Amino acid sequence: MTENREEKKFVIKHVFKNVQNAEQEVVYGNEEKHFGIFWKLRRSWKMANEISISPIDYFQLEFRKAEDVVGSEWSMEIEVDSNLYRNSKIKNKTHSISGKSEKVIDLVQINYSNLQRFKENLEAEFHVTIKKMTGFEIPKLRNFDDDVAKKFSDVCLMAGNQKFYVSKLFVASHSVYFESLFLGNFSESKKSEIELKDVDPNDFQNFLELINGETFVNDDTVEGLLHLADFFDSKTVFRKCEAFMMNESEKSLKSKFELAIKYRLEPLKKKCISGLKNKEDVRSVLPEDPFQINQDVWAELFNKAFSFN
């Protein structure tokens, strides 16, 4: 069994059509895979009681373990947030799920009267944060602890309780941090085993697979990869992550903007700002803490908002 306490996030959304004239009692969104689990939104409705004249809508999250994840005993603690909570009766945003729990979570309960503001379609968007996950063994695309890796390595890097056997020169060619560590005048340069403190082993596995050309960036891995690209000063990983965020990512504009600011991704930041279509868009990307962005970025956002006058 493995346990990961680092928060992981994803967004799941679906446009439910004809919400005021639903003919089907259950309507499903598209199934998506995130962190070893298949998820899909569903909308169901039913009468509150026999004398009700209007139904109650339930927006729910259905889940099942992906077939390639090893182990049957798994669990997650998740927190789900959405703007739909403002008009809902189910306020519980924290859920514990496992292979033994019910496969459907009730997220939001909305009375028919509160659906009137949605003319025909309702775009349901939920932000899921995995606070803790236990029991997941996701297959690796490349092993860094087998006999082949050991044969061609000259150093073992420890992240958490996992060992990664790598070539110093190869890793150094993709990271200023490792270049200094291995080729500089540090005592670690002579060691055959080095501990990497505060490095998540799953993220480091993704980092090594990426620089070895074994995998591509996706919405589940991009934040962990950006963190390590910053930590290890890796232009290769920064470049691949930014290209993905600009061209393929389905993360929200706010999430992209936050990552662009946090990791100083200038082209991504400019694309996010150019994508703001009105003042509401500008407000949507503003951080809760105003000190998260500097004065120059505030000036860009102000000028963008002023351009809509």
N, C-alpha and C positions, 0 to 999 in steps of 0.2 A: 504494500500500500504506500502511496505517496501523498503528501499533504502540501498544499501551496496556500500560504496566507496572504500573498500579495494580491491586491485588488485587480481585477480584470474587468473590462467594460465592453459592451456592444450595444448597438441600437437595432431594434426590430420595429418595422412599421408596415402598414398595409392600408390601402384606401378601400373602405367598405362602401359599396355603392347602394343607392336607394335605401338609405337607413330608415326613412319614414314609411316605407312601403315594403317591408321585408316579407318575402313569401316563404323563404326557408327558415327553419328554426335554428339552424347552425350554419354559419358561413366561415370558411377557413381562409387565412392568408397563406402566402407561400412559405414553405419550410426552409429554414436556414440552419447551417451548421456553425456553431460557435463553441470553442473550447471543449470539444468532445461530446457535445450534446446537440441533437436536432431540436429546433424550437419553431413553433408557428403560433401566430395569433389566431384567435377564433372569436366570433361574435355569436352569442345565442340570446334568445329572448323567450320570455314566458309571462303569462298573466300572474299577477301577485296572488290572486285568489279567484274564486269562481264568479264573483260579481264585479271584477275589475273591468273597466272599459279601455284601459290602455296598458300595454305590456311594459315590462322592465327589461332593459338591455344589460347583458353581461359581456364585458370584454375580458377575455381569458388568455392564458398562456399555456400552451400544451408542449410537452417535452418528452424526449426519449433518447436513450444513450446511443451514440454512434456505434456501428458494428465493429469498427477498427479500434475501439478503446478496450483495452484489456481490463478484466476484473468486473465483477457483478455488484460488489458492495461499494457503492460510491455515495457521496453526499455533497451538497452545496448549500451555502448560505448566500442568498441573493437579496438585493434591494432594488426595487423597481419604481421608477419615477415617470410621470407623464403629466402634461397639461390637462388631461382628461380628469385628473383627480379633483379639479376645482369644482366640478358639478357632479361628483360621485358620492355614493354613500359608503362604499367600501374604501376605507382609508388606510388599511394595512399595507405598507410598502415593503415589509421585510418578510421573507419566506424561507423556510428550510425544505429542501427537496432531496430525494434519494431514489434509489432503485426500488424501494419498498413503498414509497408514498404515492398518493394519487397523482395521476399523470396530467392533471389540469389544475392550474392555479387561477382563482378568481382575482382579477386585478381591479376592475372598476364596475360599479353598478350604476346605471343612469336611467332615470325615469323618462318616459316618453316625452314629457313636457320640456325636458332639458335638451332633447334632440331637435327641437324646433329651429334652433339657430343654425343647424346644418341643413342647408337647402335640399341637397340630394345625397351628396357623398360626405363621408367622414374619414379624414386622414388620421388614423390612430398611430401614434408614435410613442414607443416606450423605451426608456433608457435603463438598461440592466447592468448593475454592478455586482460582480461576484466577489463577495467579501472573504469567502473561504471555500476551498474545494479539496476533497479528500477521496483517495481511491482511484485516481485516474492514471493510467499508463498509456500515453499516446505514442504510437510507433514512431521511431526515429527514421529519418531519411538516410542518415549516415551515422554510423557508430564511431565515437571517438575514444572508446575504451576497449575495443577488441584487439586481437592479435595483430591485425593489419595496421591499425592506428599506432600501436606500440612499436611496431617494427620500423616505421618511418618517422617517428617522433624523437625529439631530443629534450622535451620538457613535459611535465604533467601539471596541468592547471586544475586547481580544486575550487569548485563553486558549490556551496552548500556541502552536501555529502557525496557529490558526484565528481568523478575524475575525467579529465579531458586530456588525451595525449595528442599533442600537436607539434608542428614544426615551428621553431622560433622565428626563422627567417620569413616563412610564409605569413604568419600572423602579424609579424612586425611590418610587413609590406602593406598591410591594411589598417594599421593603427599606430598613431604617434605615441600613444601610451606604451604599447608593447615594444615599439622601436626603442624608446628610452629605457624601458625596463630590461630588455634583453641585450641591447648593444651599448648601453651607457655604463657608467661607473657605479652601478648599484650592486649591493651584495647579492641580490636576487638573481642577477644575471648568471651566476655560477651554480645556482641551485637546480636540482633535477625535478623538484616539486615545489610549486608556489601556490599559496592560498589566495584566492580572490575574495576579499571581504565585501559583503553587501551586494553580491551579484546573484541574481536568481538563476538557478541552473537551467530552467526551461528557456529563459530568455537567452542565456549564453549558448545553449544548443542551437537555437534559431539563428543567433549571430554567426556561429561557426558554419552552419549549413549555408547561410546566405553568402558569406565571402568565399565559400568553396563551390558556389554555383549549383547547390543541390536543391534549393528552394527559392520561392518568390515571396515578396512581402504581401501580407493581406491585412484586413481590418482587425483581425484578432492579434496579430503579432507586431503591428507597426509601432505601437507605443512603447513596448518593451525594447524593440530594436532601436528606436530613437534614443531611449534612455541610455542604452549601452554605446550607441554611436557617439553620444555626448561624453559619456564616462571614459571611453577608450579613445576618443578623438579619431573617429574613423570616417574619412571622407567618402569611402566606398559605400558604407551603409547609409550615411546621410543622403547621398545622391539617389540611391535606390528607393529609400523611404519617401523622399520628397517627390520623385517621379510618380510613385504609386499614389501619393496623396493628391497630386494635381490631376492625374488622368484616370484613375480607376476607383479610388476609395468611395464608399457610400456613406462615410461618416457625415454627420451634420456639418453645416457651414461653421457653426460655433465651435465644434470640436476641432475642425481643421484650423480655424483661426487661432485657437488656444495653443495648439501644437506648434503652429508657425511662430508664434510669439515666444513660447517657452524655449524652442530650440533654434531660434534665430534663422528661420527658413524664409529668406526675403522673397524669392519668387512665389512661394506659396502664399505668403502674407499679401502680396500685391494682387494675386489672383482672387483671394478671398474678398478683399476690399472692392475690387472691380466687379465682383459678383453681387454686391449689395444693390438691390433694385429700388429700395425705398427706405424711409426712416424707420419703419418697423424692423426691417432687416438689420439696420445699424444697431438698434436697441437689442436685437436678439444675440449679437456677438459680444456685447459689453460684459466684462467680467464682474463678478460679485465684489471682488476686491479691486478697487481702481488702481492700486499700486502694482498690479500684475503687468501693466503695460506702461511704457515710458511716455514722455511728453510728445515725442515725435509721432508716435502711433496715435495718441489722442488727437493730435492736430490733423492727421490723415482722416480719422473717423469723423471729426468735426467738419472738415471740408467736404467729405462725402455726404454727410447729412445736410449740410447747407446747400449742396448742389440740387437737392430735391425741392427747394423753395420756389 
